[in-house]
């Protein structure tokens, strides 16, 4: 679910509504992503993040203005990296992998928990009749995850009919949860890419090269900017992430839907 600036003029109300769902989803997801890096680093022997005040639930301590705007507008983004000192690690290779993977693991956990809660909302909100009419719960949940703003409009129309929606108020947390899942799935996949300075780069560097490849922060910034320019020009990175997120969402629904009798 991205913000399209042209919709601000075409439909300002929908733009504002989308913003109200998207901003808290991004704030929570990015904050917990960075907080998990700092916490795992602390457990591995490095108190740097703690000493610099980065073990905080305050989003302002973690947000990067450009990365947050990129997350809003093109669906891929980042926060300010948590400072760590690998010299403090108890076991460099193991701990560097754990610290680097902590943010990805957190986003995957938030994605799965959000999926469970979204399916629960759907189970409590939709009647069996409407699920059969629209082709089943799997089709509805997939449509919700891929186009939550469109499904939100449908739910708003349905809320006037008590024979279709039970507990119509659940449509609002349901829409938020689908946006939340989409944000976390995108963050997890994006950060797993083996491109500096993303988490995936550190993980693959440690596993394949024993952490021997050293890149300065300035070079990492240049690589990331080039990465975004390539995506803007070709859109292939966003396409790869989209298909990876699609696979992740389908896998989660395959596991979660049967738990609520909606397979």
N, C-alpha and C positions, 0 to 999 in steps of 0.2 A: 504494500500500500504506500504509494509515493505521493508527494504533493506536486501537482502540476500548476505552475504559476498562472497559466492561461485561464484556469478554472476560477481564479480569484475574481476576474472580471465577468466571466460567463455565469458563474454560480457561487457568489461569495459565501452564502450560507453553508453549502456543502463543503467548501474549502475550510471554513472555520470548524465545522464538525469533524472533518478528517484530522485537522490539526489537534483538536482536543483529545482525540484517541491516540494519535501518533506521538505527540510530545511526551506524555507520561510513560508510554511504552519504551521510548528511546532512553529517557532519563534513567528509568529503573534498570534497563538491560545493560547500558554502558557502565553505570555506577557499580553494579554487582560484578560485571566482567572485570573491571580494574581492581575492585576490592578483593576479589578472589586471588588475583595475582599477588597482591601485597600480603594477604593472609598466609598463602602457601609459602611464600618466600620467608616469612617470619618463622613458620614451622620448620623450614629447612635451615634455619640458623642466621638469616639475614634480616636485621631489624631496620634497614634503611627506610622502607616505606612507612613504617610505624613512626620513626623519628621525624619524618618530613610531613606527618599528618595525613598520609594517604590511606590509612586504614579508617576510612570515614564513609558514612552513608550520605554525606552531603554531595550532591551531584556536581556542584560548582568546583569541587576540588579535583574532579576527574575529567570534565568536559573539555574537548578541544573545539574551538569555534568552527574551524574549517571542516573537521571530521564530522561534527554534528550536523552542519548544513548539508554536507555531502550525503549523510544518512537520510536526511529529509527529502532531498531532491533527486538523488539517483539510486538510493537504496543500498549503498555501501558506504561505510564510514568507520570512524575510530574515535577513541578518547585519548587523553594525554597518557603516554606510557608510564606505568608505575616504575619509579627508580629502584633499581636493585643493584647489589654489589655481589657478583658471583663468587668473589674471594671468600665470602662468609659462608658459602654453602658447605654442608657436611660432606656431600659427594657431588662434585661439579656436574658430571654428565647426567646423573639421575635427577638431581634437584633442578637443573636447568630445564629438563624436559617437563618435570612436574609443574614448575612455576609457569613455563610458557603455555602448557596445556590447560592450566587452571581456568583461564578465561573462557576458552572454548567449551570446557566441561560444564562451566556454570551456565553458559547460554544454552547448551543442549539440555541441561536439567530444567531450566526455566521453560524451554520450548515444550518438553514432555509434560511438565506439570500444567502448563497452560492448555495443552491439548486435552488432557484429562478433564480439566475444569470446563473447557468449551464443550466437550461431548456431554458432560453432565448437564450443562445449561440447555443444550439442544434436547436432551432426553426429557427434561422437566418442562420444556417450552412447547415442543411440537407434538401434535397428536399423531397416532399411527396412520390415520387416514391421509394426512398431508404428506407424510413420509412416503407412503405408497404412491401418491399422485406425482411426486417429483422424482421418482426413480430410486428411492431408498436413501438411507442415512449417509452412506458413503459418498454418494453423489452430492448431497447437500453440504456435507462437511468439507469436501474438496472445493466446492464452489465458494464456500465461506472463507476458506484459507487463502484462495488465490485472488478473490475479488471481494474483500469484506465490505467495501463501500457500496457495491452493487447489491449484495445480499442485505445490507442494512436498509436500503431503500425498499426492498421487497418485504422485509420484516415489518417496516413501518406501515406499509399498506395492510399486511396481514393482521396487525395488532388491533384493527377495528373489527375483526371477526373472531368471536370467542370459540367458534367451532374449529378454528385452525390453530390459534395460539392459546395455550394455557400459560398463565403467569407471564403476560406480555412484557412486564418490566424487565424480564431476563434478557430481552433483546439487546439492552445496552451493555451489561457486562459481557454478553456473548460476543458482540462486535469488538469490544476492547480486547478480549482474549484472543480473537483471531488475528488482530493487528499485532498483539504482543507476541504471538507464536511466529508470525511472519518476520518480525524484527529479529527475534532471537535465532531463528533458523538461518537468516541471512548473515547475521554477525558470526555465527559459528562457522559457516561455510567460508565466508570471506577471510576470516582470520586464520583458517587452516591452510590457505594458499601459501606455498613455499616462496613467498616474495618478501624481501626485507622492506620494512621492519616488522612485518606481521608475525604473529605467534608461530605460524606454520614454518617460517624460515628457520627459527631457532630450533624447532623440533626436528626438522629434516637435517639441519646442520649437525646437530648432536648425534642423531642416529646414523647418518651416512658418513660424516666426516669427523666425528668426535669433537665437534665444536671448534675445529681448527680454522674455519673460514672467518676472518675478521673484517668487518665493514664499519667504517666510521658513521657517526650519526648524520653528518652532512650528506654522505653518499646515499644513505637510507632514505633521506628526505627527497633527494633527486629521483631515486628509483620509484618511490611512491607517487610522486607527481607525474612522472612519465607513465606509470601504470594507469593512473586516472585519465591522462590525456588519451592514451590508447583506447581505453574503454569508451571515452566520449566520442572518439572518431569512428570506432568500429562496433561498439556495443557487444563485442564477443565475450568480455569478462562477465557482464551482467547476464548474458544469455547462459553461460556455463553455470553461474550461481543459481539462476532461475531453475534450471533442470535439476541441479543438485538439491535445491530446496524442495522441489516437487517430489523427488524420490524420498527425501527425509519425511515429508508430510504423509505420503502414502504409507510408508513403513510404520509411522506412529499410529495412523488410523487403523491399520491392519491389526495392531496390538490392542489399542484402546477400545475401539467400537464393540468388540465382543464382550468386554467387561460390563457394558451397560445394556446388553441385549440389542445392539443396533447394527450388528454385522450384516 
